[in-house]
Amino acid sequence: MSEKLTIGMFGFGVVGQGLYDIIKTKDLNLEIKKFVIKNADKKRSLPAELFTTDADDILNDPQINTIVELIDDADAAFAITKRALESGKNVVSANKKMVASHLEELAEIQQKHGTSLLYEGAVCGSIPIIRNLEEYYDNELLHSVSGIFNGSSNYILSKIFNENQSYQTALKDAQDLGFAETDPTLDVGGYDPKFKLAIVASHAYGIYVNPDDILNLGIDTLGEADVRYAREKNYKIKLVPLARETEDQKVVLYVLPRFIQKGDLLYNVENEYNGVVVKAAFADEQFFLGKGAGGHPTGSAVLSDITALRYGYKYEYKKHLEGQGVSYSADHELRVYFRYEDEDLLEKIQFNQVLERFHSADHKYVIGTIALQEIIDKRDLIHHQDNFLAELP
């Protein structure tokens, strides 16, 4: 028999409303007792007595045994989550930055207090990738996990390549539909998929990596010349996070734009959809596709975690416990396309090999091989409005 959950929820935005819409259609042996919100004056569709602006109304209520955290502020989310876990309440969160930045400490708190933190909704919307890594691939040797982890940037790129929109027009379209924020840097700059990649790497390889140590370059400097080059070569451009184990038990992690060929599984992942490709030693290659943005897709992942708590489910962090000796590394070589404006810049960036150089009246690019560590070290030089770097197949 399932345990009844009495829920206190922080946040009632797009995902919170989506989750509530799903819950009210089900008989799930759970009750949402109270919502904590920031703006008490905002009109809501639910009775006013369900809402409060005081976190203690939830965190100090002994009847509430489950916290659902759906707020944007990562620091506040961590404070709520830590306090709840330490007081014996289980937590479900969709805050990828909070989870990625504090995962090791949160795992220790769960172990110490016997509580459970679940966060499927923090990674790839409706795709159950964390649960699969925990349960299906728990004894599997994984060669790599990669994909499209951000629906906002993928929507923009789809509009550019499928409807010939400019970057700015596609971005505004995404903002108008609620897929991208007013400040879209987290999405188009590759920060959002970087946080998700850090979480994925933890469950795939048993390593804790500070997101600040992972390279991310986004699509925010994408130009018309780059789109023309992709079309000439029959490529599309996607923003792709990658976790890959090398031969010496090292795992490389990075987020970069990538030119995608027609035969690639990610080629036809469009609009707000996410796709995850898992390459394993025994299960071979598997592909997960689902919506990565929107209240109902993410709400469904949050609900999956909530219902799992009714039966006492916890992440076991099996690959951490097994101690496989895998560690994070930036020792990796990439083949890249690099468009640039300042000729002197190539004197400051060390390519291992230059395979092609192109000059025209309006743009220049170089194709070559370069060390991942070199891109990390020279990120501030590379990430400039006049430049664009993408990985080649």
Secondary structure, DSSP 8 states (H G I E B T S, - for coil): ----EEEEEE--SHHHHHHHHHHTTS--SEEEEEEE-S-TTS--SS-GGGEES-THHHHT-TT--EEEE--S-HHHHHHHHHHHHHTT-EEEE--HHHHHHHHHHHHHHHHHHT--EE-GGGSSTT--HHHHHHHTSTT--EEEEEEE--HHHHHHHHHHHHH---HHHHHHHHHHTTSS-SS-HHHHTTHHHHHHHHHHHHHHHS----GGGSEE--STT--HHHHHHHHHTT-EEEEEEEEEE-TTSEEEEEEEEEEE-TTSTTTT--TTEEEEEEEETTTEEEEEEEE-SSHHHHHHHHHHHHHHHTTT-----HHHHHT---EE----EEEEEEEES-TTHHHHS--SEEEEEEE-SS-EEEEEEEEHHHHHHTHHHHSSTT-EEEE--
